[in-house]
Amino acid sequence: MTSNIYNKVTNFYGRILEDKNHRNLSWEHCYSHFIDDKESSNDVSCLHLSFYLASWGMYRGSGFLFWKDYRIHKAVVEKLLESRHFQRLDFSSIADTDLKEIIDLAEWIKDWYRENIETINRESKSANATDTLVTKIMLGTIGCIPAYDRYFIEGMRRSGIRYSKLSQENLEAVVEYYKDHEAEFIKAQKYIHKKCNFSYPAMKLVDMYFWEIGFQADLP
């Protein structure tokens, strides 16, 4: 019997199959660039990250990135390139210390933007790196956390996972959900690999699943 998880994840991926230049491929291009066995220059890495973020809605006029060029990410990209060991985490047996390190990295990224950006559109103000922005950055580069955007959060809540803000406790609940349904996620992962010869990491699959729930709930 085909699972609901399999259906949701493959339905999400089906949009890519229908359009060879679909914006969802921006994640795949960015993550592929950051794979830890590749040599990656900072400048090119910044470009990959910037376009992926733009494609995923993070360069709107209301955000600070709209007013900055791609090199604004230089220090963050250096940190991410040093953190590519997170790509190899096994979420079926992940330790609490690993989850803490993921949240600590998210906080480091938030702090860096806030502490190092002093002007936005000629006004003196610091940058507010939201949970959505930071988790999209991490998902697109090291793949160790889902992107906590509106649809993903709605999908979590509809699946019985409580959420108020990004925290280790919430990430643990997401990981436990993955563990409880690992076989179904792996089935979807194998389907995608067969289609594109690329292995989507566990937290990307989780991201697709909950996002699809939230997206479908928002349809008229």
Backbone as numpy.savetxt, mean C-alpha at the origin, in Angstrom:
# Nx Ny Nz CAx CAy CAz Cx Cy Cz
-15.56 -25.23 -4.40 -16.41 -24.03 -4.40 -15.52 -22.79 -4.40
-15.80 -21.84 -5.30 -15.00 -20.62 -5.37 -15.33 -19.71 -4.19
-14.31 -19.19 -3.52 -14.51 -18.41 -2.31 -14.86 -16.97 -2.63
-15.47 -16.31 -1.65 -15.77 -14.90 -1.76 -14.48 -14.08 -1.88
-13.45 -14.47 -1.13 -12.16 -13.77 -1.19 -11.57 -13.89 -2.59
-11.57 -15.08 -3.11 -11.06 -15.29 -4.48 -11.82 -14.43 -5.48
-13.13 -14.40 -5.37 -13.94 -13.60 -6.29 -13.63 -12.12 -6.19
-13.52 -11.62 -4.98 -13.28 -10.19 -4.77 -11.90 -9.80 -5.32
-10.88 -10.58 -5.00 -9.51 -10.24 -5.42 -9.38 -10.34 -6.93
-9.91 -11.39 -7.50 -9.78 -11.57 -8.96 -10.67 -10.58 -9.72
-11.77 -10.17 -9.11 -12.60 -9.14 -9.74 -11.83 -7.82 -9.80
-11.13 -7.50 -8.71 -10.28 -6.31 -8.68 -9.22 -6.42 -9.78
-8.55 -7.55 -9.85 -7.49 -7.72 -10.83 -8.04 -7.75 -12.26
-9.29 -8.14 -12.40 -9.89 -8.20 -13.72 -9.91 -6.86 -14.43
-9.94 -5.77 -13.69 -9.91 -4.45 -14.32 -8.59 -4.24 -15.06
-7.52 -4.80 -14.51 -6.21 -4.71 -15.17 -6.21 -5.54 -16.45
-6.82 -6.71 -16.39 -6.85 -7.57 -17.57 -7.63 -6.93 -18.72
-8.58 -6.08 -18.37 -9.41 -5.42 -19.38 -8.72 -4.21 -20.00
-7.69 -3.70 -19.35 -7.03 -2.47 -19.81 -5.54 -2.59 -19.52
-4.72 -2.77 -20.55 -3.29 -2.99 -20.36 -2.57 -1.78 -19.78
-3.24 -0.62 -19.73 -2.65 0.58 -19.13 -3.47 1.08 -17.95
-4.16 0.18 -17.29 -5.01 0.56 -16.16 -4.17 1.16 -15.04
-4.75 2.13 -14.33 -4.00 2.81 -13.26 -3.60 1.86 -12.14
-4.33 0.76 -11.96 -3.94 -0.19 -10.92 -2.57 -0.82 -11.19
-2.15 -0.79 -12.45 -0.81 -1.29 -12.78 0.29 -0.40 -12.23
-0.04 0.82 -11.87 0.97 1.72 -11.30 1.59 1.14 -10.03
0.76 0.43 -9.25 1.32 -0.25 -8.07 2.33 -1.29 -8.52
1.98 -2.10 -9.48 2.84 -3.18 -9.92 4.18 -2.65 -10.45
4.13 -1.57 -11.23 5.36 -0.99 -11.76 6.26 -0.49 -10.62
5.64 0.20 -9.66 6.42 0.77 -8.55 7.01 -0.33 -7.68
6.19 -1.28 -7.28 6.67 -2.36 -6.41 7.76 -3.17 -7.10
7.58 -3.44 -8.38 8.59 -4.19 -9.14 9.94 -3.47 -9.12
9.89 -2.14 -9.20 11.13 -1.37 -9.17 11.85 -1.53 -7.83
11.08 -1.62 -6.75 11.67 -1.67 -5.41 12.03 -3.08 -4.95
11.80 -4.11 -5.77 12.13 -5.47 -5.37 13.58 -5.52 -4.90
13.80 -6.24 -3.78 15.06 -6.07 -3.04 16.28 -6.70 -3.69
16.14 -7.40 -4.80 17.34 -7.92 -5.45 17.76 -7.05 -6.63
17.18 -5.85 -6.72 17.52 -4.94 -7.81 18.32 -3.76 -7.28
19.23 -3.27 -8.11 19.92 -2.02 -7.80 18.98 -0.88 -8.16
18.74 0.01 -7.23 17.79 1.09 -7.47 18.40 2.43 -7.10
18.49 3.33 -8.07 18.99 4.67 -7.79 17.89 5.48 -7.13
18.29 6.44 -6.31 17.31 7.22 -5.57 16.43 8.04 -6.49
17.02 8.69 -7.48 16.25 9.58 -8.35 15.16 8.82 -9.11
15.52 7.70 -9.70 14.55 6.90 -10.44 13.49 6.34 -9.49
13.91 5.95 -8.31 12.97 5.43 -7.31 11.96 6.51 -6.92
12.42 7.75 -6.78 11.52 8.85 -6.46 10.50 9.05 -7.57
10.93 8.93 -8.80 10.02 9.07 -9.94 8.96 7.97 -9.93
9.39 6.74 -9.71 8.43 5.64 -9.65 7.40 5.86 -8.54
7.88 6.24 -7.37 6.98 6.46 -6.24 6.02 7.61 -6.54
6.53 8.69 -7.11 5.69 9.86 -7.38 4.57 9.54 -8.36
4.91 8.85 -9.44 3.86 8.57 -10.42 2.82 7.61 -9.85
3.28 6.60 -9.14 2.33 5.67 -8.50 1.39 6.42 -7.57
1.93 7.31 -6.74 1.09 8.08 -5.81 0.12 8.98 -6.56
0.58 9.59 -7.63 -0.30 10.44 -8.44 -1.43 9.60 -9.04
-1.07 8.43 -9.54 -2.06 7.54 -10.15 -3.08 7.07 -9.13
-2.66 6.99 -7.87 -3.55 6.55 -6.79 -4.15 7.72 -6.01
-4.16 8.90 -6.61 -4.92 10.02 -6.07 -4.27 10.85 -4.99
-2.95 10.73 -4.83 -2.28 11.42 -3.73 -1.66 12.77 -4.13
-1.91 13.20 -5.36 -1.38 14.51 -5.78 -2.49 15.50 -6.07
-3.59 15.37 -5.35 -4.67 16.34 -5.48 -4.24 17.68 -4.88
-4.92 18.74 -5.30 -4.56 20.08 -4.86 -4.67 20.31 -3.37
-5.46 19.50 -2.68 -5.62 19.68 -1.24 -4.45 19.13 -0.43
-3.58 18.35 -1.06 -2.45 17.76 -0.34 -1.15 18.49 -0.60
-0.19 18.31 0.30 1.08 19.03 0.18 1.92 18.56 -1.00
1.75 17.30 -1.43 2.57 16.80 -2.53 2.28 17.52 -3.84
1.09 18.04 -3.98 0.72 18.78 -5.19 1.71 19.90 -5.48
2.30 20.47 -4.42 3.17 21.64 -4.55 4.65 21.29 -4.57
4.98 20.00 -4.62 6.38 19.58 -4.55 6.77 18.74 -5.76
8.06 18.78 -6.11 8.52 17.91 -7.19 8.85 16.53 -6.63
9.22 15.62 -7.52 9.41 14.23 -7.11 10.56 14.04 -6.13
11.51 14.98 -6.09 12.66 14.81 -5.20 12.31 15.05 -3.72
11.10 15.49 -3.46 10.69 15.66 -2.07 10.73 14.33 -1.32
10.67 13.23 -2.06 10.65 11.89 -1.45 12.05 11.32 -1.21
13.10 12.06 -1.51 14.45 11.49 -1.52 14.82 10.78 -0.22
14.66 11.45 0.92 15.05 10.83 2.20 14.15 9.65 2.54
12.87 9.77 2.23 11.95 8.68 2.50 12.29 7.47 1.64
12.61 7.71 0.38 13.00 6.61 -0.51 14.26 5.93 -0.02
15.23 6.70 0.46 16.45 6.10 1.03 16.10 5.16 2.18
15.19 5.60 3.03 14.76 4.77 4.16 14.05 3.51 3.66
13.23 3.64 2.65 12.50 2.50 2.11 13.43 1.50 1.44
14.43 2.00 0.73 15.40 1.11 0.09 16.20 0.33 1.14
16.38 0.93 2.30 17.05 0.23 3.41 16.12 -0.74 4.12
14.83 -0.64 3.83 13.82 -1.42 4.56 13.19 -2.51 3.70
13.85 -2.88 2.61 13.23 -3.83 1.69 13.17 -5.25 2.24
13.80 -5.50 3.39 13.64 -6.81 4.02 12.19 -7.07 4.41
11.38 -6.00 4.56 9.96 -6.18 4.86 9.24 -6.91 3.73
9.78 -6.85 2.52 9.16 -7.56 1.40 9.19 -9.08 1.61
10.10 -9.55 2.44 10.26 -11.00 2.62 9.53 -11.54 3.85
8.74 -10.71 4.51 8.02 -11.16 5.70 7.00 -12.24 5.34
6.92 -13.24 6.18 5.94 -14.30 6.02 4.76 -13.99 6.95
3.66 -13.52 6.40 2.55 -13.08 7.23 1.76 -14.24 7.82
2.06 -15.45 7.43 1.41 -16.60 8.05 2.01 -16.90 9.42
3.21 -16.37 9.68 3.86 -16.63 10.98 4.60 -15.39 11.47
4.11 -14.22 11.14 4.80 -12.98 11.47 4.81 -12.73 12.97
5.90 -12.18 13.48 6.04 -11.90 14.90 5.51 -10.51 15.24
5.12 -10.34 16.50 4.65 -9.03 16.95 5.72 -7.96 16.78
6.98 -8.35 16.94 8.06 -7.37 16.78 8.13 -6.85 15.35
7.83 -7.71 14.38 7.81 -7.27 12.98 6.68 -6.28 12.74
5.51 -6.56 13.31 4.38 -5.65 13.15 4.69 -4.29 13.79
5.36 -4.33 14.93 5.75 -3.07 15.57 6.71 -2.29 14.68
7.64 -2.98 14.04 8.59 -2.30 13.16 7.88 -1.68 11.95
6.85 -2.33 11.46 6.08 -1.77 10.35 5.41 -0.47 10.77
4.77 -0.49 11.93 4.11 0.72 12.44 5.14 1.80 12.76
6.27 1.41 13.31 7.34 2.38 13.60 7.83 3.06 12.33
7.94 2.29 11.24 8.36 2.86 9.96 7.32 3.84 9.45
6.05 3.49 9.58 4.98 4.41 9.17 5.07 5.72 9.94
5.33 5.63 11.23 5.47 6.85 12.05 6.70 7.64 11.65
7.78 6.95 11.30 8.99 7.65 10.86 8.71 8.45 9.60
7.99 7.86 8.66 7.68 8.55 7.40 6.81 9.78 7.68
5.79 9.61 8.51 4.95 10.76 8.89 5.80 11.88 9.47
6.66 11.51 10.41 7.49 12.50 11.10 8.44 13.20 10.13
8.99 12.44 9.18 9.95 13.07 8.28 9.30 14.17 7.46
8.15 13.88 6.88 7.48 14.91 6.08 7.10 16.11 6.95
6.57 15.86 8.14 6.14 16.95 9.01 7.32 17.81 9.46
8.45 17.17 9.76 9.58 17.90 10.33 10.47 18.55 9.28
10.37 18.12 8.03 11.30 18.61 7.01 10.66 19.45 5.92
9.36 19.51 5.89 8.67 20.40 4.93 8.16 21.60 5.71
8.67 22.76 5.36 8.36 23.97 6.13 7.48 24.95 5.38
7.41 24.81 4.06 6.55 25.70 3.28 5.74 24.89 2.27
4.48 25.30 2.08 3.59 24.68 1.10 2.90 25.81 0.35
3.14 25.87 -0.95 2.59 26.93 -1.78 2.89 28.30 -1.20
4.13 28.51 -0.83 4.66 29.78 -0.33 4.17 30.15 1.06
3.41 29.28 1.69 2.96 29.53 3.05 3.81 28.72 4.03
4.05 29.29 5.18 4.83 28.61 6.21 3.94 27.61 6.94
4.11 26.35 6.62 3.33 25.29 7.28 4.03 23.96 7.08
3.79 23.05 8.00 4.39 21.72 7.89 3.42 20.79 7.17
3.96 19.69 6.67 3.17 18.74 5.89 2.44 17.77 6.81
1.21 17.47 6.44 0.43 16.45 7.15 0.39 15.20 6.30
1.25 14.24 6.64 1.26 12.96 5.94 0.24 12.05 6.60
-0.88 11.86 5.93 -1.98 11.08 6.50 -1.67 9.58 6.52
-2.48 8.85 7.27 -2.36 7.39 7.27 -2.52 6.85 5.85
-3.44 7.45 5.09 -3.66 6.99 3.71 -2.41 7.16 2.87
-1.80 8.33 2.93 -0.59 8.58 2.14 0.54 7.64 2.56
0.80 7.56 3.84 1.94 6.78 4.34 1.78 5.30 4.01
0.58 4.76 4.18 0.39 3.33 3.90 0.41 3.06 2.39
-0.04 4.02 1.58 0.10 3.84 0.13 1.58 3.84 -0.28
2.37 4.70 0.35 3.81 4.70 0.08 4.42 3.34 0.42
4.08 2.81 1.56 4.67 1.54 2.00 4.17 0.36 1.18
2.89 0.37 0.83 2.35 -0.71 0.01 3.00 -0.71 -1.37
3.25 0.48 -1.92 3.80 0.58 -3.26 5.27 0.29 -3.38
5.97 0.23 -2.26 7.42 0.06 -2.29 7.90 -1.21 -1.59
7.36 -1.49 -0.41 7.82 -2.67 0.33 6.69 -3.64 0.64
5.45 -3.27 0.32 4.33 -4.22 0.31 3.99 -4.88 1.62
4.26 -4.23 2.74 4.10 -4.89 4.03 2.86 -4.43 4.80
2.07 -3.55 4.21 0.87 -3.04 4.88 -0.12 -2.63 3.80
-1.42 -2.85 4.04 -2.39 -2.38 3.05 -2.45 -0.85 3.05
-3.11 -0.30 2.03 -3.30 1.15 1.94 -4.61 1.51 2.63
-4.50 2.24 3.74 -5.68 2.56 4.54 -6.42 3.76 3.96
-7.09 3.54 2.83 -7.91 4.60 2.25 -9.38 4.34 2.58
-10.25 5.18 2.03 -11.67 5.14 2.41 -12.30 3.78 2.12
-12.08 3.24 0.93 -12.72 1.97 0.58 -12.15 0.81 1.39
-10.83 0.83 1.62 -10.23 -0.25 2.41 -10.79 -0.25 3.83
-10.87 0.93 4.43 -11.38 1.03 5.80 -12.84 0.57 5.87
-13.65 0.97 4.88 -15.04 0.53 4.84 -15.12 -0.99 4.70
-14.24 -1.55 3.88 -14.21 -3.00 3.71 -13.85 -3.73 4.99
-12.88 -3.18 5.73 -12.51 -3.77 7.02 -13.71 -3.78 7.96
-14.33 -2.63 8.09 -15.45 -2.50 9.03 -16.59 -3.44 8.68
-16.87 -3.57 7.39 -17.93 -4.47 6.96 -17.56 -5.94 7.18
-16.27 -6.19 7.40 -15.80 -7.56 7.66 -15.59 -7.81 9.15
-15.99 -6.85 9.97 -15.94 -7.04 11.42 -14.65 -6.62 12.08
-13.80 -5.85 11.38 -12.55 -5.37 11.97 -12.73 -3.91 12.38
-12.57 -3.64 13.66 -12.74 -2.28 14.16 -11.55 -1.41 13.75
-11.84 -0.14 13.52 -10.78 0.79 13.10 -11.09 2.20 13.59
-10.07 2.84 14.16 -10.18 4.27 14.49 -8.99 5.03 13.93
-7.81 4.40 13.96 -6.60 4.99 13.38 -5.59 3.88 13.13
-4.57 4.20 12.36 -3.52 3.22 12.09 -2.79 2.88 13.39
-2.70 1.59 13.69 -2.06 1.15 14.92 -1.60 -0.28 14.77
-0.73 -0.70 15.67 -0.30 -2.10 15.65 -1.46 -3.03 15.93
-2.36 -2.62 16.82 -3.51 -3.45 17.14 -4.38 -3.69 15.91
-4.61 -2.64 15.14 -5.44 -2.82 13.95 -4.74 -3.66 12.90
-3.43 -3.41 12.70 -2.69 -4.22 11.73 -2.68 -5.68 12.13
-2.57 -5.96 13.42 -2.63 -7.35 13.91 -3.96 -7.99 13.52
-5.06 -7.23 13.64 -6.38 -7.77 13.29 -6.45 -8.08 11.80
-5.87 -7.22 10.98 -5.84 -7.45 9.53 -5.02 -8.70 9.21
-3.87 -8.83 9.86 -3.01 -9.99 9.63 -3.70 -11.28 10.09
-4.40 -11.22 11.22 -5.13 -12.40 11.69 -6.20 -12.81 10.69
-6.84 -11.82 10.07 -7.84 -12.13 9.04 -7.17 -12.85 7.88
-6.00 -12.37 7.50 -5.25 -13.05 6.42 -4.91 -14.49 6.82
-4.43 -14.67 8.03 -4.06 -16.02 8.48 -5.26 -16.95 8.46
-6.42 -16.44 8.90 -7.62 -17.27 8.97 -8.12 -17.69 7.58
-7.74 -16.92 6.56 -8.21 -17.19 5.21 -7.05 -17.33 4.22
-5.90 -17.75 4.74 -4.69 -17.77 3.93 -4.84 -18.61 2.66
-5.47 -19.75 2.77 -5.59 -20.63 1.60 -6.35 -19.94 0.47
-7.36 -19.16 0.83 -8.15 -18.47 -0.18 -7.36 -17.33 -0.83
-6.59 -16.61 -0.01 -5.74 -15.56 -0.57 -4.67 -16.14 -1.49
-4.09 -17.27 -1.08 -3.06 -17.90 -1.91 -3.65 -18.38 -3.24
-4.87 -18.86 -3.20 -5.52 -19.26 -4.45 -5.63 -18.08 -5.41
-6.02 -16.93 -4.88 -6.11 -15.73 -5.71 -4.72 -15.29 -6.17
-3.74 -15.41 -5.29 -2.36 -15.06 -5.65 -1.86 -15.90 -6.82
-2.16 -17.20 -6.80 -1.74 -18.10 -7.88 -2.43 -17.73 -9.19
-3.69 -17.33 -9.11 -4.41 -16.92 -10.31 -3.73 -15.70 -10.94
-3.40 -14.71 -10.12 -2.76 -13.50 -10.63 -1.38 -13.83 -11.20
-0.63 -14.67 -10.50 0.70 -15.05 -10.98 0.62 -15.72 -12.34
-0.40 -16.54 -12.53 -0.57 -17.22 -13.81 -0.84 -16.22 -14.93
-1.52 -15.12 -14.59 -1.87 -14.12 -15.59 -0.72 -13.18 -15.92
0.13 -12.87 -14.93 1.15 -11.83 -15.17 2.56 -12.26 -14.81
2.72 -13.50 -14.32 4.04 -14.00 -13.92 4.69 -13.10 -12.87
3.86 -12.60 -11.96 4.34 -11.71 -10.90 3.60 -12.07 -9.62
4.34 -12.23 -8.53 3.74 -12.67 -7.27 3.32 -11.47 -6.42
2.03 -11.27 -6.28 1.52 -10.20 -5.43 1.71 -10.58 -3.96
2.27 -9.67 -3.14 2.49 -10.00 -1.72 1.18 -10.07 -0.94
1.26 -10.70 0.21 0.06 -10.97 1.02 -0.74 -9.71 1.32
-0.08 -8.64 1.75 -0.81 -7.44 2.14 -1.39 -6.70 0.95
-0.85 -6.90 -0.24 -1.48 -6.34 -1.43 -2.79 -7.08 -1.73
-2.79 -8.39 -1.58 -4.00 -9.17 -1.78 -5.07 -8.77 -0.77
-4.66 -8.58 0.48 -5.59 -8.13 1.51 -6.14 -6.75 1.16
-5.26 -5.88 0.70 -5.68 -4.54 0.28 -6.73 -4.62 -0.81
-6.51 -5.44 -1.81 -7.46 -5.59 -2.92 -8.80 -6.12 -2.43
-8.76 -7.07 -1.52 -9.99 -7.69 -1.03 -10.87 -6.69 -0.29
-10.31 -6.04 0.74 -11.12 -5.11 1.52 -11.52 -3.88 0.69
-10.63 -3.44 -0.19 -10.95 -2.30 -1.06 -12.15 -2.63 -1.93
-12.17 -3.83 -2.47 -13.27 -4.23 -3.35 -14.59 -4.26 -2.59
-14.56 -4.71 -1.34 -15.78 -4.69 -0.52 -16.28 -3.27 -0.35
-15.37 -2.37 0.01 -15.75 -0.98 0.22 -16.22 -0.31 -1.07
-15.56 -0.61 -2.16 -15.92 -0.03 -3.46 -17.32 -0.48 -3.89
-17.59 -1.77 -3.77 -18.88 -2.28 -4.18 -20.01 -1.76 -3.29
-19.70 -1.55 -2.01 -20.70 -1.01 -1.09 -21.08 0.42 -1.44
-20.19 1.12 -2.14 -20.41 2.52 -2.49 -21.11 2.69 -3.83
-21.29 1.59 -4.55 -21.95 1.68 -5.84 -23.44 1.98 -5.66
-24.04 2.76 -6.57 -25.47 3.08 -6.44 -26.35 1.84 -6.66
